[in-house]
Amino acid sequence: MVHIKTFLYCLILLAPGLTGVFPQEQSAFPLSIRDVLGRSLSVPAAPRRVVSLSPGVTEILFAIGAGDQVVGLTEYCNYPPETASRTKVGGFSGITVNMETLARLKPDMVIISAFMHGRLIALLERLSIPFFAVEPQNFQEVYETIAALGSLTGHVRGSQEVIGLMQEKIRRVQERRGNRQAPLVFWELSDEPLMSAGGKTFISEAISLGGGKNIFEDIDEAWPLVSTEQVVRRKPDWIIAGDDHGKIIEPRSLARRPGWGVIPAVRQNHIALVNADTLYRYGPRLADAVVRIADILYE
């Protein structure tokens, strides 16, 4: 599992979100496609040897039916189980990628993160290895990314099916909520320092789609530092975190924080965990995270 705090701290220091620039669904090759960096890429045929440098991308590729084309991935690409048989080319950040191992795989396409792998671009260009950059910032851009990777790898139908399944899961969640008032949710990303999720994040959008209301959705900063007083004042009905934060976010420890004993979520023991990988990776399991949040809020 990618250590989310390390990953998110990196994002805090980087440029604002990029916009999806992918084409309409296409199935014929040669293919012309533009990535999130605005680069126009000509693809003569579906790539047979793909290296994925992002766990989210890896999950997408296997979900749409392109898993057999994946020959290399990162040490953090651990889902689905079939990833265990692929060659590991390093960690998630660009500085940890072993370019010698990557080059030995002779990929005809490398999928990179626009945020995390900028330092690799010149190296890939020097080695004449084609690459495609992605960096979705919300659910709609995830759908666009899935569609683009479907076109790029020759699995358009598979990508359409994955997108349809995700949207159907979310539609059912919203039907289930009905007209009930949205519970207030505090997402605890980190306790030292105390950090949460602002309104322009996958986490905030997943909370909303799951029927809740992020108490810090009014903050534009993606991962704001917040005070204990702010959390107490906003009175969340639920406190939720990733399961990588599970030993810290438990009733007794939360109640010992100054003033937190009066928070509705703490008083009612409304504290829950969500599989961190489903939310911190921009893959098909984002819809499962929405379902999980709905199960928490409306069980």
KOLGUZA-672328 format. One record per residue (C-alpha): x negated, y, z; residue number from 0; residue in one letter. Coordinates in steps of 0.02 Angstrom, whole numbers. Each point is the difference from the previous one (the first is absolute). Layout:
N
c1 / c2 / c3 / n / res
X / Y / Z / NUM / a
...
***
This chain:
299
c1 / c2 / c3 / n / res
0 / 0 / 0 / 0 / m
-68 / 172 / -44 / 1 / v
-34 / 94 / 160 / 2 / h
136 / 130 / -22 / 3 / i
-74 / 133 / 113 / 4 / k
-164 / 1 / -98 / 5 / t
95 / 5 / -164 / 6 / f
117 / 140 / 54 / 7 / l
-138 / 105 / 75 / 8 / y
-82 / -6 / -172 / 9 / c
160 / 58 / -83 / 10 / l
16 / 146 / 121 / 11 / i
-163 / 70 / -70 / 12 / l
48 / -21 / -182 / 13 / l
98 / 100 / -127 / 14 / a
191 / 12 / -3 / 15 / p
100 / -142 / -77 / 16 / g
-14 / -35 / -184 / 17 / l
149 / -17 / -113 / 18 / t
46 / -156 / -97 / 19 / g
-34 / 20 / -186 / 20 / v
41 / -172 / -65 / 21 / f
88 / -42 / -164 / 22 / p
168 / -73 / -39 / 23 / q
12 / -189 / 7 / 24 / e
-101 / -75 / -142 / 25 / q
-35 / -178 / -48 / 26 / s
-101 / 9 / -162 / 27 / a
-187 / 13 / -16 / 28 / f
-103 / 97 / -40 / 29 / p
62 / 108 / 142 / 30 / l
-34 / 183 / 38 / 31 / s
24 / 42 / 183 / 32 / i
-47 / 145 / 113 / 33 / r
-54 / -24 / 180 / 34 / d
28 / 108 / 153 / 35 / v
-162 / 96 / -34 / 36 / l
71 / 53 / -168 / 37 / g
-118 / -112 / -99 / 38 / r
69 / -73 / -161 / 39 / s
-46 / -183 / -16 / 40 / l
12 / -106 / -157 / 41 / s
27 / -184 / 38 / 42 / v
-19 / -113 / -153 / 43 / p
69 / -156 / 86 / 44 / a
60 / -58 / 170 / 45 / a
-154 / -11 / 112 / 46 / p
-49 / -178 / 44 / 47 / r
-123 / 43 / 139 / 48 / r
63 / 129 / 125 / 49 / v
-84 / 61 / 159 / 50 / v
113 / 84 / 128 / 51 / s
-79 / 119 / 125 / 52 / l
160 / 33 / 98 / 53 / s
103 / -120 / 107 / 54 / p
159 / 84 / -60 / 55 / g
-49 / -24 / -182 / 56 / v
-45 / -181 / 34 / 57 / t
171 / -34 / 74 / 58 / e
83 / 82 / -151 / 59 / i
-103 / -101 / -125 / 60 / l
43 / -166 / 80 / 61 / f
183 / 48 / 21 / 62 / a
24 / 45 / -184 / 63 / i
-82 / -161 / -61 / 64 / g
-175 / 65 / -39 / 65 / a
-86 / -96 / 139 / 66 / g
-88 / -119 / -118 / 67 / d
-85 / 149 / -82 / 68 / q
-74 / 59 / 165 / 69 / v
-181 / -59 / 17 / 70 / v
-61 / 119 / 136 / 71 / g
69 / 100 / 145 / 72 / l
-48 / 76 / 168 / 73 / t
-27 / -85 / 166 / 74 / e
163 / 79 / 59 / 75 / y
105 / -72 / -140 / 76 / c
74 / -142 / 103 / 77 / n
175 / -14 / -70 / 78 / y
67 / -107 / -79 / 79 / p
-98 / -155 / 58 / 80 / p
-65 / -30 / -177 / 81 / e
-117 / 148 / 24 / 82 / t
-113 / -111 / 107 / 83 / a
-69 / -86 / -155 / 84 / s
-53 / 161 / -87 / 85 / r
-175 / 75 / 5 / 86 / t
-20 / 139 / 128 / 87 / k
-90 / 154 / -63 / 88 / v
-10 / 97 / 164 / 89 / g
110 / 104 / 112 / 90 / g
135 / 126 / -41 / 91 / f
-101 / 161 / 3 / 92 / s
-106 / 41 / -151 / 93 / g
-163 / -5 / 98 / 94 / i
28 / -182 / 47 / 95 / t
33 / -66 / -175 / 96 / v
-141 / -109 / -65 / 97 / n
-18 / 57 / -181 / 98 / m
-121 / -141 / -41 / 99 / e
128 / -131 / 52 / 100 / t
137 / 94 / -91 / 101 / l
-102 / 10 / -161 / 102 / a
-41 / -186 / 6 / 103 / r
186 / -37 / -11 / 104 / l
2 / 84 / -171 / 105 / k
170 / 82 / 25 / 106 / p
91 / 76 / -147 / 107 / d
99 / 108 / 122 / 108 / m
-29 / 66 / 177 / 109 / v
144 / 78 / 95 / 110 / i
-60 / 134 / 121 / 111 / i
72 / 117 / 130 / 112 / s
-14 / 181 / -57 / 113 / a
-32 / 55 / 180 / 114 / f
-118 / -135 / 62 / 115 / m
-103 / -42 / -153 / 116 / h
-49 / 165 / -78 / 117 / g
-185 / -38 / 24 / 118 / r
18 / -157 / -106 / 119 / l
62 / 88 / -156 / 120 / i
-171 / 50 / -65 / 121 / a
-68 / -174 / 37 / 122 / l
142 / -85 / -93 / 123 / l
-22 / 117 / -148 / 124 / e
-187 / -33 / -2 / 125 / r
34 / -187 / -7 / 126 / l
135 / 25 / -134 / 127 / s
129 / -87 / 111 / 128 / i
178 / 60 / -34 / 129 / p
94 / 58 / 154 / 130 / f
173 / 63 / 44 / 131 / f
34 / 114 / 150 / 132 / a
158 / -3 / 105 / 133 / v
53 / 92 / 158 / 134 / e
190 / 0 / 29 / 135 / p
59 / 120 / 134 / 136 / q
181 / -53 / 22 / 137 / n
120 / -141 / -42 / 138 / f
42 / 69 / -173 / 139 / q
-184 / 8 / -44 / 140 / e
-21 / -179 / 62 / 141 / v
134 / -53 / -125 / 142 / y
-93 / 97 / -136 / 143 / e
-164 / -83 / 50 / 144 / t
78 / -174 / -6 / 145 / i
71 / 39 / -172 / 146 / a
-168 / 65 / -61 / 147 / a
-94 / -153 / 62 / 148 / l
131 / -109 / -83 / 149 / g
-31 / 88 / -165 / 150 / s
-188 / -2 / 22 / 151 / l
-9 / -187 / 36 / 152 / t
136 / -59 / -119 / 153 / g
128 / -39 / 137 / 154 / h
136 / 127 / -34 / 155 / v
142 / -118 / 42 / 156 / r
-83 / -52 / 163 / 157 / g
-23 / 181 / 51 / 158 / s
181 / 40 / -39 / 159 / q
56 / -147 / 107 / 160 / e
-108 / 55 / 146 / 161 / v
64 / 179 / -9 / 162 / i
180 / -61 / -12 / 163 / g
-20 / -114 / 151 / 164 / l
-76 / 140 / 105 / 165 / m
139 / 119 / -47 / 166 / q
133 / -130 / 37 / 167 / e
-70 / -34 / 174 / 168 / k
3 / 186 / 38 / 169 / i
175 / 21 / -71 / 170 / r
65 / -136 / 115 / 171 / r
-82 / 84 / 149 / 172 / v
85 / 164 / -39 / 173 / q
168 / -87 / -19 / 174 / e
-27 / -82 / 169 / 175 / r
-31 / 167 / 85 / 176 / r
160 / 75 / -67 / 177 / g
45 / 167 / 79 / 178 / n
-84 / -29 / 167 / 179 / r
-106 / 140 / 69 / 180 / q
-186 / -24 / -29 / 181 / a
-98 / -42 / 159 / 182 / p
-150 / 112 / 34 / 183 / l
-165 / -93 / -24 / 184 / v
-175 / 39 / 59 / 185 / f
-132 / -92 / -99 / 186 / w
-160 / -18 / 100 / 187 / e
-148 / -16 / -116 / 188 / l
-132 / 24 / 133 / 189 / s
-3 / 34 / 187 / 190 / d
-174 / 76 / 19 / 191 / e
23 / 124 / -74 / 192 / p
190 / -6 / -7 / 193 / l
47 / -1 / -183 / 194 / m
160 / -27 / -96 / 195 / s
64 / 4 / -179 / 196 / a
58 / 160 / -84 / 197 / g
143 / 14 / -122 / 198 / g
-101 / -34 / -158 / 199 / k
-55 / -177 / 39 / 200 / t
55 / -177 / -41 / 201 / f
36 / -23 / 185 / 202 / i
120 / 146 / 10 / 203 / s
87 / -51 / -160 / 204 / e
16 / -180 / 60 / 205 / a
75 / 60 / 165 / 206 / i
127 / 103 / -96 / 207 / s
42 / -140 / -122 / 208 / l
17 / -117 / 149 / 209 / g
132 / 112 / 78 / 210 / g
-104 / 102 / 122 / 211 / g
-64 / 178 / 12 / 212 / k
-185 / 33 / 28 / 213 / n
-14 / 128 / 140 / 214 / i
-149 / 79 / -89 / 215 / f
72 / 0 / -176 / 216 / e
-5 / 191 / 4 / 217 / d
-190 / -3 / 2 / 218 / i
-82 / 8 / -172 / 219 / d
-166 / -67 / 61 / 220 / e
-7 / -186 / -36 / 221 / a
-77 / -59 / 165 / 222 / w
23 / 139 / 129 / 223 / p
-77 / 6 / 172 / 224 / l
146 / 20 / 120 / 225 / v
13 / 33 / 186 / 226 / s
89 / -106 / 131 / 227 / t
107 / 153 / 36 / 228 / e
59 / 6 / -182 / 229 / q
54 / -182 / 6 / 230 / v
91 / 24 / 166 / 231 / v
87 / 156 / -66 / 232 / r
60 / -87 / -160 / 233 / r
78 / -144 / 99 / 234 / k
-23 / -149 / -116 / 235 / p
125 / -142 / 14 / 236 / d
-132 / -122 / -62 / 237 / w
-189 / -11 / 6 / 238 / i
-71 / -106 / -141 / 239 / i
-179 / -41 / -52 / 240 / a
-98 / -119 / -109 / 241 / g
-37 / -169 / 77 / 242 / d
-185 / 46 / 3 / 243 / d
48 / 120 / 140 / 244 / h
96 / -129 / 101 / 245 / g
-105 / -8 / 158 / 246 / k
16 / 186 / 29 / 247 / i
182 / 32 / -42 / 248 / i
89 / -97 / 136 / 249 / e
126 / 63 / 129 / 250 / p
-110 / 8 / 156 / 251 / r
-143 / 92 / -84 / 252 / s
117 / 123 / -85 / 253 / l
94 / 36 / 162 / 254 / a
-166 / 47 / 83 / 255 / r
-28 / 140 / -124 / 256 / r
42 / 171 / 76 / 257 / p
186 / 34 / -18 / 258 / g
36 / -148 / -113 / 259 / w
110 / -87 / 128 / 260 / g
145 / 113 / -52 / 261 / v
-12 / -39 / -186 / 262 / i
155 / -98 / -55 / 263 / p
-105 / -129 / -93 / 264 / a
-105 / -35 / 156 / 265 / v
148 / -4 / 119 / 266 / r
95 / -122 / -111 / 267 / q
-154 / -103 / -47 / 268 / n
28 / 43 / -183 / 269 / h
-178 / -38 / -53 / 270 / i
-40 / -106 / -152 / 271 / a
-137 / -50 / -122 / 272 / l
-2 / -15 / -189 / 273 / v
-126 / -104 / -99 / 274 / n
-132 / 131 / -35 / 275 / a
-51 / -69 / -170 / 276 / d
177 / 16 / -68 / 277 / t
1 / 186 / 33 / 278 / l
-181 / 51 / -20 / 279 / y
-17 / -82 / -172 / 280 / r
94 / 68 / -150 / 281 / y
65 / -168 / -58 / 282 / g
163 / -96 / -20 / 283 / p
8 / -36 / 186 / 284 / r
42 / 182 / 34 / 285 / l
181 / -52 / -27 / 286 / a
-22 / -134 / 134 / 287 / d
-62 / 135 / 119 / 288 / a
161 / 98 / -33 / 289 / v
101 / -157 / 40 / 290 / v
-99 / -26 / 160 / 291 / r
30 / 180 / 56 / 292 / i
186 / -21 / -34 / 293 / a
-1 / -162 / 102 / 294 / d
-80 / 96 / 144 / 295 / i
119 / 147 / -5 / 296 / l
162 / -93 / -35 / 297 / y
-23 / -173 / 77 / 298 / e
***
